[in-house]
């Protein structure tokens, strides 16, 4: 498990370093996730017990929302004054995400020849 956590944290650290060094407007954790995916594709399997460790972390995923909840509680006055913009951004991003997901799924189904799309 220590080795698996080291792999995960090293990927995140490399992502943070790349984001900082290049000034990309992408969070380092996201770049680290991309690096992890590239690593898994190159290896064609998960090293060690990485799959089990990742599953264990995902079982406690809800704990990661605690800081976000605290942030919301700290900024209630700002949210109260800027709620129309926040609501518009939330609705627009939700619709855009649904549309992109549907188009991607449609493309994958056609590309893999899994069936007809009505």
NUMAR-550753 format. One record per atom (N, C-alpha, C, CB): residue in one letter; atom name; x, y, z. Coordinates in Angstrom, 1 decimal, padded with zeros to 4 digits, always signed. Atoms other than C-alpha are relative to their C-alpha. Glycine has a CB too. Example, Ala and Ser with C-alpha at 12.3 -4.5 7.8 and 13.67 -1.06 7.14 Angstrom:
residues 2
GUGU   type   atom        u        v        w
GUGU      a      N   +000.9   -001.2   +000.0
GUGU      a     CA   +012.3   -004.5   +007.8
GUGU      a      C   +000.9   +001.2   +000.0
GUGU      a     CB   -001.0   +000.0   +001.2
GUGU      s      N   -000.9   -001.1   +000.0
GUGU      s     CA   +013.7   -001.1   +007.1
GUGU      s      C   -000.8   +001.1   +000.8
GUGU      s     CB   +000.4   +000.5   -001.4
end
This chain:
residues 118
GUGU   type   atom        u        v        w
GUGU      x      N   +000.8   -001.2   +000.0
GUGU      x     CA   +000.0   +000.0   +000.0
GUGU      x      C   +000.9   +001.3   +000.0
GUGU      x     CB   -000.9   +000.0   +001.2
GUGU      x      N   -000.9   -001.2   +000.0
GUGU      x     CA   +002.9   +002.4   +000.7
GUGU      x      C   +000.5   +000.3   -001.4
GUGU      x     CB   +001.1   -000.2   +001.1
GUGU      x      N   -000.5   -000.2   +001.3
GUGU      x     CA   +004.3   +001.8   -002.7
GUGU      x      C   -001.1   +000.6   -000.9
GUGU      x     CB   +000.5   -001.4   -000.6
GUGU      x      N   +001.1   -000.5   +000.8
GUGU      x     CA   +000.9   +002.4   -004.3
GUGU      x      C   -000.3   +001.5   +000.3
GUGU      x     CB   -001.3   -000.8   +000.2
GUGU      x      N   +000.2   -001.4   -000.3
GUGU      x     CA   +000.4   +005.7   -002.4
GUGU      x      C   +001.1   +000.8   -000.5
GUGU      x     CB   -000.2   +000.1   +001.5
GUGU      x      N   -001.1   -000.7   +000.5
GUGU      x     CA   +003.9   +006.7   -003.4
GUGU      x      C   -000.2   +000.3   -001.5
GUGU      x     CB   +001.3   -000.8   +000.2
GUGU      x      N   +000.3   -000.2   +001.5
GUGU      x     CA   +003.0   +006.2   -007.1
GUGU      x      C   -001.0   +001.1   -000.2
GUGU      x     CB   -000.5   -001.3   -000.6
GUGU      x      N   +001.1   -001.1   +000.2
GUGU      x     CA   -000.2   +008.3   -006.7
GUGU      x      C   +000.6   +001.4   +000.4
GUGU      x     CB   -001.2   -000.4   +000.9
GUGU      x      N   -000.5   -001.3   -000.4
GUGU      x     CA   +001.6   +011.1   -004.8
GUGU      x      C   +001.1   +000.5   -000.9
GUGU      x     CB   +000.5   -000.1   +001.4
GUGU      x      N   -001.0   -000.4   +000.9
GUGU      x     CA   +004.5   +011.1   -007.2
GUGU      x      C   -000.6   +000.6   -001.3
GUGU      x     CB   +001.0   -001.1   -000.3
GUGU      x      N   +000.7   -000.5   +001.1
GUGU      x     CA   +002.2   +011.5   -010.1
GUGU      x      C   -000.6   +001.4   +000.2
GUGU      x     CB   -001.1   -001.0   -000.5
GUGU      x      N   +000.6   -001.3   -000.4
GUGU      x     CA   +000.4   +014.4   -008.3
GUGU      x      C   +001.1   +001.0   +000.1
GUGU      x     CB   -000.8   -000.1   +001.3
GUGU      x      N   -001.1   -001.0   -000.1
GUGU      x     CA   +003.7   +016.0   -007.5
GUGU      x      C   +000.6   +000.4   -001.3
GUGU      x     CB   +001.2   -000.6   +000.9
GUGU      x      N   -000.4   -000.3   +001.4
GUGU      x     CA   +004.9   +015.8   -011.1
GUGU      x      C   -000.9   +000.9   -000.7
GUGU      x     CB   +000.3   -001.3   -000.8
GUGU      x      N   +001.0   -000.9   +000.6
GUGU      x     CA   +001.7   +017.3   -012.2
GUGU      x      C   +000.0   +001.4   +000.6
GUGU      x     CB   -001.4   -000.5   +000.3
GUGU      x      N   -000.2   -001.3   -000.6
GUGU      x     CA   +002.1   +020.2   -009.7
GUGU      x      C   +001.2   +000.7   -000.5
GUGU      x     CB   +000.0   -000.2   +001.5
GUGU      x      N   -001.3   -000.6   +000.5
GUGU      x     CA   +005.7   +020.8   -010.8
GUGU      x      C   -000.2   +000.4   -001.5
GUGU      x     CB   +001.1   -001.1   +000.0
GUGU      x      N   +000.2   -000.4   +001.4
GUGU      x     CA   +004.6   +020.8   -014.5
GUGU      x      C   -000.9   +001.2   -000.1
GUGU      x     CB   -000.6   -001.2   -000.8
GUGU      x      N   +000.9   -001.2   +000.0
GUGU      x     CA   +001.7   +023.2   -013.8
GUGU      x      C   +000.7   +001.2   +000.4
GUGU      x     CB   -001.2   -000.3   +000.9
GUGU      x      N   -000.8   -001.2   -000.5
GUGU      x     CA   +004.0   +025.5   -011.8
GUGU      x      C   +001.0   +000.5   -001.0
GUGU      x     CB   +000.6   -000.3   +001.3
GUGU      x      N   -001.1   -000.4   +000.9
GUGU      x     CA   +006.9   +025.4   -014.3
GUGU      x      C   -000.5   +000.6   -001.3
GUGU      x     CB   +000.8   -001.2   -000.3
GUGU      x      N   +000.5   -000.4   +001.3
GUGU      x     CA   +004.8   +025.9   -017.4
GUGU      x      C   -001.0   +001.1   +000.1
GUGU      x     CB   -000.6   -001.1   -000.8
GUGU      x      N   +001.1   -001.0   -000.1
GUGU      x     CA   +002.1   +028.2   -016.0
GUGU      x      C   -001.3   -000.3   -000.6
GUGU      x     CB   +000.5   +001.3   -000.6
GUGU      x      N   +001.2   +000.5   +000.6
GUGU      x     CA   -000.6   +026.1   -017.5
GUGU      x      C   -001.2   +000.3   +000.9
GUGU      x     CB   +000.0   -001.5   -000.3
GUGU      x      N   +001.2   -000.3   -000.8
GUGU      x     CA   -004.1   +027.1   -016.3
GUGU      x      C   -000.8   -001.3   +000.4
GUGU      x     CB   -000.9   +001.0   -000.7
GUGU      x      N   +000.6   +001.3   -000.3
GUGU      x     CA   -004.8   +023.5   -015.3
GUGU      x      C   +000.6   -000.4   +001.4
GUGU      x     CB   +000.3   -001.1   -001.0
GUGU      x      N   -000.6   +000.4   -001.3
GUGU      x     CA   -004.5   +022.3   -011.7
GUGU      x      C   +001.0   -001.2   -000.1
GUGU      x     CB   -001.2   -000.5   +000.9
GUGU      x      N   -001.0   +001.1   +000.0
GUGU      x     CA   -001.5   +020.1   -010.9
GUGU      x      C   -000.5   -001.3   +000.2
GUGU      x     CB   +001.0   +000.4   +001.0
GUGU      x      N   +000.6   +001.4   -000.3
GUGU      x     CA   -003.7   +017.3   -009.6
GUGU      x      C   -000.6   -000.6   -001.3
GUGU      x     CB   -001.1   +000.2   +001.1
GUGU      x      N   +000.6   +000.5   +001.3
GUGU      x     CA   -005.4   +017.1   -013.0
GUGU      x      C   +001.1   -000.5   -000.9
GUGU      x     CB   -000.8   +001.1   -000.7
GUGU      x      N   -001.2   +000.5   +000.8
GUGU      x     CA   -002.0   +016.9   -014.8
GUGU      x      C   +000.5   -001.3   +000.6
GUGU      x     CB   +001.0   +001.1   +000.0
GUGU      x      N   -000.4   +001.2   -000.6
GUGU      x     CA   -001.0   +014.3   -012.3
GUGU      x      C   -000.8   -001.2   -000.3
GUGU      x     CB   +000.1   +000.1   +001.5
GUGU      x      N   +000.9   +001.1   +000.4
GUGU      x     CA   -004.0   +012.2   -013.1
GUGU      x      C   +000.2   -000.4   -001.4
GUGU      x     CB   -001.5   +000.5   +000.2
GUGU      x      N   -000.3   +000.3   +001.4
GUGU      x     CA   -003.2   +012.5   -016.8
GUGU      x      C   +001.3   -000.8   +000.0
GUGU      x     CB   +000.2   +001.3   -000.8
GUGU      x      N   -001.2   +000.8   +000.0
GUGU      x     CA   +000.3   +011.3   -016.0
GUGU      x      C   -000.2   -001.4   +000.5
GUGU      x     CB   +001.1   +000.7   +000.9
GUGU      x      N   +000.3   +001.3   -000.5
GUGU      x     CA   -001.1   +008.4   -014.0
GUGU      x      C   -000.7   -000.9   -001.1
GUGU      x     CB   -000.9   +000.1   +001.2
GUGU      x      N   +000.6   +000.7   +001.0
GUGU      x     CA   -003.3   +007.4   -016.9
GUGU      x      C   +001.0   -000.4   -001.1
GUGU      x     CB   -001.2   +000.9   -000.7
GUGU      x      N   -001.0   +000.3   +000.9
GUGU      x     CA   -000.4   +007.6   -019.3
GUGU      x      C   +000.9   -001.2   +000.5
GUGU      x     CB   +000.9   +001.2   -000.3
GUGU      x      N   -000.7   +001.1   -000.6
GUGU      x     CA   +001.6   +005.4   -016.9
GUGU      x      C   -000.7   -001.3   -000.1
GUGU      x     CB   +000.4   +000.3   +001.4
GUGU      x      N   +000.7   +001.3   +000.1
GUGU      x     CA   -001.1   +002.8   -016.8
GUGU      x      C   -000.2   -000.5   -001.4
GUGU      x     CB   -001.4   +000.2   +000.7
GUGU      x      N   +000.1   +000.4   +001.4
GUGU      x     CA   -001.5   +002.8   -020.6
GUGU      x      C   +001.3   -000.6   -000.4
GUGU      x     CB   -000.5   +001.2   -000.9
GUGU      x      N   -001.3   +000.5   +000.4
GUGU      x     CA   +002.2   +002.3   -021.1
GUGU      x      C   +000.3   -001.3   +000.7
GUGU      x     CB   +001.1   +001.0   +000.4
GUGU      x      N   -000.3   +001.3   -000.7
GUGU      x     CA   +002.4   -000.5   -018.5
GUGU      x      C   -001.1   -001.0   -000.3
GUGU      x     CB   +000.0   +000.2   +001.5
GUGU      x      N   +001.1   +000.9   +000.4
GUGU      x     CA   -000.9   -002.0   -019.7
GUGU      x      C   -000.6   -000.7   +001.2
GUGU      x     CB   +000.4   -001.0   -001.0
GUGU      x      N   +000.6   +000.6   -001.2
GUGU      x     CA   -001.8   -002.9   -016.1
GUGU      x      C   +000.4   +000.9   +001.2
GUGU      x     CB   +000.6   -001.4   +000.2
GUGU      x      N   -000.2   -000.8   -001.2
GUGU      x     CA   -001.9   -001.4   -012.7
GUGU      x      C   +001.2   -000.6   +000.8
GUGU      x     CB   -001.3   +000.1   +000.9
GUGU      x      N   -001.1   +000.6   -000.7
GUGU      x     CA   +001.4   -001.9   -010.8
GUGU      x      C   -000.4   -000.4   +001.4
GUGU      x     CB   +001.2   +001.0   +000.0
GUGU      x      N   +000.3   +000.4   -001.4
GUGU      x     CA   +001.3   -003.8   -007.5
GUGU      x      C   -001.5   -000.1   +000.3
GUGU      x     CB   +000.7   +001.0   +000.9
GUGU      x      N   +001.4   +000.1   -000.5
GUGU      x     CA   -001.9   -003.5   -005.6
GUGU      x      C   -000.6   +001.4   -000.2
GUGU      x     CB   -000.1   -000.4   +001.4
GUGU      x      N   +000.5   -001.3   +000.2
GUGU      x     CA   -002.6   +000.0   -007.0
GUGU      x      C   -001.6   +000.1   -000.1
GUGU      x     CB   +000.6   +000.6   -001.2
GUGU      x      N   +001.5   +000.1   +000.2
GUGU      x     CA   -006.2   -001.0   -008.0
GUGU      x      C   -000.7   -000.1   +001.4
GUGU      x     CB   -000.4   -001.2   -000.9
GUGU      x      N   +000.6   +000.2   -001.3
GUGU      x     CA   -007.0   -002.1   -004.4
GUGU      x      C   +000.2   +001.3   +000.8
GUGU      x     CB   +000.6   -001.1   +000.7
GUGU      x      N   -000.2   -001.3   -000.8
GUGU      x     CA   -005.5   +001.1   -002.9
GUGU      x      C   -000.9   +001.1   -000.5
GUGU      x     CB   +001.5   +000.4   -000.1
GUGU      x      N   +000.9   -001.0   +000.6
GUGU      x     CA   -007.4   +003.3   -005.3
GUGU      x      C   -001.4   -000.2   +000.4
GUGU      x     CB   +000.2   +000.0   -001.6
GUGU      x      N   +001.4   +000.3   -000.4
GUGU      x     CA   -010.6   +001.5   -004.5
GUGU      x      C   -000.2   +000.4   +001.5
GUGU      x     CB   -000.3   -001.5   -000.2
GUGU      x      N   +000.2   -000.4   -001.4
GUGU      x     CA   -010.0   +002.0   -000.8
GUGU      x      C   -000.1   +001.5   +000.2
GUGU      x     CB   +001.2   -000.5   +000.8
GUGU      x      N   +000.1   -001.5   -000.1
GUGU      x     CA   -009.4   +005.7   -001.3
GUGU      x      C   -001.3   +000.5   -000.5
GUGU      x     CB   +001.1   +000.6   -000.9
GUGU      x      N   +001.2   -000.4   +000.5
GUGU      x     CA   -012.5   +006.0   -003.4
GUGU      x      C   -001.2   -000.3   +000.9
GUGU      x     CB   -000.3   -000.7   -001.4
GUGU      x      N   +001.1   +000.3   -001.0
GUGU      x     CA   -014.6   +004.4   -000.6
GUGU      x      C   -000.1   +001.2   +001.0
GUGU      x     CB   +000.3   -001.3   +000.7
GUGU      x      N   +000.0   -001.2   -001.0
GUGU      x     CA   -013.7   +007.5   +001.5
GUGU      x      C   +000.0   +001.3   -000.7
GUGU      x     CB   +001.2   -000.1   +001.0
GUGU      x      N   +000.0   -001.2   +000.8
GUGU      x     CA   -014.1   +010.0   -001.3
GUGU      x      C   -000.8   +001.1   +000.5
GUGU      x     CB   -000.5   -000.4   -001.4
GUGU      x      N   +000.9   -001.0   -000.5
GUGU      x     CA   -016.9   +011.8   +000.5
GUGU      x      C   +000.8   +001.0   +001.0
GUGU      x     CB   -001.2   -000.6   +000.7
GUGU      x      N   -000.7   -000.8   -000.9
GUGU      x     CA   -014.3   +013.1   +003.0
GUGU      x      C   +000.7   +001.2   -000.7
GUGU      x     CB   +001.1   -000.9   +000.7
GUGU      x      N   -000.6   -001.1   +000.8
GUGU      x     CA   -012.8   +015.2   +000.2
GUGU      x      C   -000.9   +001.2   -000.2
GUGU      x     CB   +000.5   -000.5   -001.3
GUGU      x      N   +000.9   -001.1   +000.2
GUGU      x     CA   -015.9   +017.3   +000.1
GUGU      x      C   -000.1   +000.9   +001.3
GUGU      x     CB   -001.4   -000.6   -000.3
GUGU      x      N   +000.1   -000.8   -001.2
GUGU      x     CA   -015.5   +018.5   +003.7
GUGU      x      C   +000.7   +001.4   -000.2
GUGU      x     CB   +000.7   -000.7   +001.1
GUGU      x      N   -000.5   -001.3   +000.2
GUGU      x     CA   -013.1   +021.3   +002.7
GUGU      x      C   -000.9   +000.9   -000.9
GUGU      x     CB   +001.4   -000.1   -000.6
GUGU      x      N   +000.9   -000.8   +000.8
GUGU      x     CA   -015.5   +022.5   +000.0
GUGU      x      C   -001.2   +000.5   +000.8
GUGU      x     CB   -000.5   -000.9   -001.2
GUGU      x      N   +001.1   -000.4   -000.9
GUGU      x     CA   -018.3   +022.5   +002.5
GUGU      x      C   +000.4   +001.1   +000.9
GUGU      x     CB   -000.6   -001.1   +000.8
GUGU      x      N   -000.5   -001.1   -000.9
GUGU      x     CA   -016.2   +024.6   +004.9
GUGU      x      C   +000.1   +001.3   -000.8
GUGU      x     CB   +001.3   -000.4   +000.6
GUGU      x      N   -000.2   -001.2   +000.9
GUGU      x     CA   -015.4   +027.0   +002.0
GUGU      x      C   -001.4   +000.7   -000.2
GUGU      x     CB   +000.6   -000.4   -001.3
GUGU      x      N   +001.3   -000.5   +000.2
GUGU      x     CA   -019.1   +027.4   +001.3
GUGU      x      C   -000.5   +000.7   +001.3
GUGU      x     CB   -001.0   -001.1   -000.4
GUGU      x      N   +000.4   -000.7   -001.3
GUGU      x     CA   -019.8   +028.2   +005.0
GUGU      x      C   +000.7   +001.3   +000.2
GUGU      x     CB   +000.2   -001.0   +001.1
GUGU      x      N   -000.8   -001.3   -000.3
GUGU      x     CA   -017.0   +030.8   +005.1
GUGU      x      C   -000.4   +001.1   -000.9
GUGU      x     CB   +001.4   -000.4   -000.2
GUGU      x      N   +000.2   -001.0   +001.0
GUGU      x     CA   -018.2   +032.6   +002.0
GUGU      x      C   -001.5   +000.2   -000.3
GUGU      x     CB   +000.7   -000.3   -001.3
GUGU      x      N   +001.4   -000.1   +000.2
GUGU      x     CA   -022.0   +032.7   +002.6
GUGU      x      C   -000.4   +001.4   -000.5
GUGU      x     CB   -000.7   -000.4   +001.3
GUGU      x      N   +000.4   -001.4   +000.4
GUGU      x     CA   -022.2   +036.5   +002.2
GUGU      x      C   +000.4   +000.2   -001.4
GUGU      x     CB   +000.8   +001.1   +000.9
GUGU      x      N   -000.4   -000.2   +001.4
GUGU      x     CA   -020.3   +036.4   -001.1
GUGU      x      C   -001.0   -000.8   -000.9
GUGU      x     CB   +001.4   -000.5   -000.2
GUGU      x      N   +000.9   +000.8   +000.7
GUGU      x     CA   -022.6   +033.6   -002.3
GUGU      x      C   -001.4   +000.7   -000.1
GUGU      x     CB   -000.1   -001.4   +000.6
GUGU      x      N   +001.3   -000.7   +000.0
GUGU      x     CA   -025.6   +035.6   -001.2
GUGU      x      C   -000.1   +001.2   -001.0
GUGU      x     CB   -000.3   +000.5   +001.4
GUGU      x      N   -000.1   -001.1   +000.9
GUGU      x     CA   -024.5   +038.6   -003.3
GUGU      x      C   +000.2   -000.4   -001.4
GUGU      x     CB   +001.0   +001.0   +000.4
GUGU      x      N   -000.3   +000.4   +001.3
GUGU      x     CA   -023.3   +036.7   -006.3
GUGU      x      C   -000.8   -001.2   -000.5
GUGU      x     CB   +001.5   -000.2   -000.2
GUGU      x      N   +000.7   +001.3   +000.3
GUGU      x     CA   -025.9   +033.9   -006.5
GUGU      x      C   -000.5   +000.0   -001.5
GUGU      x     CB   -001.2   -000.2   +000.9
GUGU      x      N   +000.5   +000.1   +001.4
GUGU      x     CA   -027.3   +034.9   -010.0
GUGU      x      C   +001.1   -000.5   -000.9
GUGU      x     CB   -000.5   +001.3   -000.5
GUGU      x      N   -001.1   +000.4   +000.8
GUGU      x     CA   -023.9   +034.5   -011.6
GUGU      x      C   +000.4   -001.5   +000.3
GUGU      x     CB   +001.2   +000.9   +000.2
GUGU      x      N   -000.3   +001.4   -000.4
GUGU      x     CA   -023.2   +031.3   -009.7
GUGU      x      C   -001.0   -001.0   -000.5
GUGU      x     CB   +000.1   -000.1   +001.5
GUGU      x      N   +001.0   +000.9   +000.5
GUGU      x     CA   -026.5   +029.8   -010.7
GUGU      x      C   +000.1   -000.1   -001.5
GUGU      x     CB   -001.4   +000.6   +000.4
GUGU      x      N   -000.2   +000.1   +001.4
GUGU      x     CA   -026.0   +030.7   -014.3
GUGU      x      C   +001.2   -000.9   -000.4
GUGU      x     CB   +000.2   +001.5   -000.6
GUGU      x      N   -001.2   +000.8   +000.3
GUGU      x     CA   -022.5   +029.2   -014.3
GUGU      x      C   -000.3   -001.5   +000.2
GUGU      x     CB   +001.2   +000.5   +000.8
GUGU      x      N   +000.3   +001.3   -000.4
GUGU      x     CA   -023.8   +026.1   -012.6
GUGU      x      C   -000.9   -000.7   -001.1
GUGU      x     CB   -000.7   -000.1   +001.3
GUGU      x      N   +000.9   +000.5   +001.0
GUGU      x     CA   -026.7   +025.6   -015.1
GUGU      x      C   +000.7   -000.2   -001.3
GUGU      x     CB   -001.2   +000.9   -000.1
GUGU      x      N   -000.7   +000.1   +001.3
GUGU      x     CA   -024.5   +026.3   -018.2
GUGU      x      C   +001.0   -001.1   +000.0
GUGU      x     CB   +000.7   +001.4   -000.3
GUGU      x      N   -001.0   +001.1   +000.0
GUGU      x     CA   -021.7   +024.0   -017.1
GUGU      x      C   -000.7   -001.4   +000.1
GUGU      x     CB   +000.9   +000.2   +001.2
GUGU      x      N   +000.7   +001.3   -000.1
GUGU      x     CA   -024.2   +021.2   -016.3
GUGU      x      C   -000.6   -000.4   -001.4
GUGU      x     CB   -001.2   +000.1   +001.0
GUGU      x      N   +000.5   +000.3   +001.3
GUGU      x     CA   -025.9   +021.5   -019.7
GUGU      x      C   +001.2   -000.3   -001.0
GUGU      x     CB   -000.8   +001.2   -000.6
GUGU      x      N   -001.2   +000.2   +000.9
GUGU      x     CA   -022.5   +021.7   -021.5
GUGU      x      C   +000.6   -001.4   +000.3
GUGU      x     CB   +001.1   +001.1   +000.2
GUGU      x      N   -000.6   +001.3   -000.3
GUGU      x     CA   -021.2   +018.6   -019.6
GUGU      x      C   -000.9   -001.1   -000.5
GUGU      x     CB   +000.1   -000.1   +001.6
GUGU      x      N   +000.9   +001.0   +000.5
GUGU      x     CA   -024.3   +016.6   -020.4
GUGU      x      C   +000.1   -000.1   -001.6
GUGU      x     CB   -001.5   +000.3   +000.4
GUGU      x      N   -000.1   +000.0   +001.5
GUGU      x     CA   -024.0   +017.6   -024.1
GUGU      x      C   +001.3   -000.7   -000.5
GUGU      x     CB   -000.2   +001.4   -000.6
GUGU      x      N   -001.3   +000.5   +000.3
GUGU      x     CA   -020.3   +016.8   -024.3
GUGU      x      C   +000.0   -001.5   +000.3
GUGU      x     CB   +001.1   +000.7   +000.7
GUGU      x      N   +000.0   +001.4   -000.4
GUGU      x     CA   -020.8   +013.5   -022.5
GUGU      x      C   -000.9   -000.8   -001.0
GUGU      x     CB   -000.6   -000.2   +001.4
GUGU      x      N   +000.9   +000.7   +000.9
GUGU      x     CA   -023.7   +012.5   -024.8
GUGU      x      C   +000.7   -000.2   -001.4
GUGU      x     CB   -001.4   +000.7   -000.2
GUGU      x      N   -000.7   +000.0   +001.3
GUGU      x     CA   -021.7   +013.4   -028.0
GUGU      x      C   +001.2   -001.0   +000.1
GUGU      x     CB   +000.4   +001.4   -000.4
GUGU      x      N   -001.1   +000.9   -000.1
GUGU      x     CA   -018.7   +011.5   -026.7
GUGU      x      C   -000.4   -001.4   +000.0
GUGU      x     CB   +000.8   +000.3   +001.3
GUGU      x      N   +000.5   +001.4   -000.1
GUGU      x     CA   -020.7   +008.4   -025.9
GUGU      x      C   -000.5   -000.4   -001.4
GUGU      x     CB   -001.2   -000.1   +001.0
GUGU      x      N   +000.4   +000.3   +001.3
GUGU      x     CA   -022.3   +008.6   -029.3
GUGU      x      C   +001.1   -000.3   -001.0
GUGU      x     CB   -000.9   +001.2   -000.6
GUGU      x      N   -001.2   +000.2   +000.8
GUGU      x     CA   -018.9   +008.9   -031.0
GUGU      x      C   +000.6   -001.4   +000.3
GUGU      x     CB   +001.0   +001.1   +000.2
GUGU      x      N   -000.6   +001.3   -000.4
GUGU      x     CA   -017.6   +005.9   -028.9
GUGU      x      C   -000.8   -001.2   -000.5
GUGU      x     CB   +000.2   +000.0   +001.5
GUGU      x      N   +000.8   +001.1   +000.4
GUGU      x     CA   -020.5   +003.7   -029.8
GUGU      x      C   +000.2   -000.2   -001.5
GUGU      x     CB   -001.5   +000.3   +000.3
GUGU      x      N   -000.2   +000.1   +001.4
GUGU      x     CA   -020.1   +004.5   -033.5
GUGU      x      C   +001.3   -000.6   -000.4
GUGU      x     CB   -000.2   +001.3   -000.7
GUGU      x      N   -001.4   +000.4   +000.2
GUGU      x     CA   -016.4   +004.1   -033.4
GUGU      x      C   +000.3   -001.5   +000.3
GUGU      x     CB   +001.0   +000.8   +000.8
GUGU      x      N   -000.1   +001.4   -000.4
GUGU      x     CA   -016.6   +000.7   -031.7
GUGU      x      C   -001.0   -000.9   -000.6
GUGU      x     CB   -000.1   -000.1   +001.5
GUGU      x      N   +001.0   +000.9   +000.7
GUGU      x     CA   -019.5   -000.5   -033.8
GUGU      x      C   -000.9   -000.8   +001.0
GUGU      x     CB   +000.7   -000.9   -000.9
GUGU      x      N   +000.8   +000.8   -001.0
GUGU      x     CA   -021.6   -001.4   -030.7
GUGU      x      C   -001.5   +000.0   -000.3
GUGU      x     CB   +000.3   +000.6   +001.3
GUGU      x      N   +001.5   +000.0   +000.2
GUGU      x     CA   -025.0   -000.7   -032.2
GUGU      x      C   -000.5   +001.3   -000.7
GUGU      x     CB   -000.7   -000.2   +001.2
GUGU      x      N   +000.7   -001.1   +000.6
GUGU      x     CA   -027.4   +001.7   -033.8
GUGU      x      C   -000.4   +001.1   +001.0
GUGU      x     CB   -001.2   -000.4   -000.8
GUGU      x      N   +000.4   -001.1   -000.8
GUGU      x     CA   -028.1   +005.1   -032.3
GUGU      x      C   -001.3   +000.6   -000.6
GUGU      x     CB   +001.1   +001.1   +000.2
GUGU      x      N   +001.3   -000.5   +000.5
GUGU      x     CA   -031.7   +006.3   -032.7
GUGU      x      C   +000.1   +001.5   -000.2
GUGU      x     CB   -001.2   -000.3   +000.9
end
